[in-house]
Amino acid sequence: MITIHVNLRTTPAHIASLSYRLALASQTYMRDAGTLSWTVHQSASDPTSFMIVEMFADEAAKGVHIANPFFKEQDEIVKPWLVAFELTEWRGVEGGWVPTEPKDLKK
């Protein structure tokens, strides 16, 4: 499993527009094969700050996400609104995520 955290900051003038586009992205990307989750969060203390948490089954699923035509369109629309952008990628720990049923780790 691959998890990507994206931290974004915008200007006060673009909060509503960015919020709308990120919600639209979530609805779009959740239809991609292998996307486990694609959620958007807004800071409770700074409304200009957003966080996206993306979860993909594997590299192929991440590739489907990047190949989605919406990906390029979104980048072109949203990028001018951003004053900060940080992306970090994480790998799931075996047994550290339980999508359906718990895995017995006792040996």
N, C-alpha and C positions, 0 to 999 in steps of 0.2 A: 504494500500500500504506500502511496505517495501523498503527503500532505504539503500544501503550499500555503503559507501565510503571506498576505500582501497588506501592507500598511500604507494608506493613502491619506494625504491631507489636501484640502482644497481651500478656496477663499470663501468667506461668508456669502458672497454673491452667487456661488455655484453649488451651495449645499443641496438645494432642492433638485437641481438638474442631475447632479452626481448621484444622489440617492435614487432617483428614478431610473437612471441608466444602470446602476448596479443591481437594482431589483429586477430589471428586465434581463440583465445578464444571467442572474441566478435562475430565472424561469427558463431561459434558453439553454444554458449549459447543463441543467439537470436532466435534459433529454438526451444528452450525449452518452453513447455506449461506454460503460466503465466509469462514469462519474458517480461516485458514491455520495458526495455531498458538495454543495457549493453555496455557502452562506455568507451573508453580508451583515456586518455589525457597525454600529455608530457609537462613538465614545459617549459615555454618560456625562463626562465633564467638559468635553470639547467637541461641539457639533460639527466642526470642520474636519474631524479625524474619523476615518473609516478603516475597518479591517475586513478582509475577505479571507475565509478559510475554505480551501479547495481540497477535496479528497478524491483520489483516483485509485482504481484497482491496481494499475501497473503502468509501465512506460507507454504501452500501446494506447491506453485510455487517455493518458496525458497528451499523446500525439493527436488523438481524435479531437480533443479540446482545442489544441492549437490550430488544427486544420479547419475548424468550424469557421465559415465565412464571417460570422458575427464577431469573432475574435479580432480581426483586423479592423472592421468597422468600428467596434467599440473603442479600440486603441486610438484611432484617428479622432473620434469625437471627444473622448474623455481626457486625453493627454494634455491638451491646452488648459484644462481647468485645474491641473494638479500643481501644488507647490512642493510636495514631497511624495516619494515613492520608494518603498523598500520591499523586496521579495526575498523570502527564505524558503528553502525546500527541505523537507524532512522525510525520513524513511520510517515506516512503521516497525515496531519491535514485534517479533513473532510472539503471538499470544497476547499482545498488548491492546488489541482492539477486538471487540466481540460483536460482529455484525448480526448474528442470529442466535446462536447458542454458545454458552460458555465452553471453553476448551479445558479439559482436565489436565492441569499442569503437574499434578502429583506423580512422582515416579517411584 
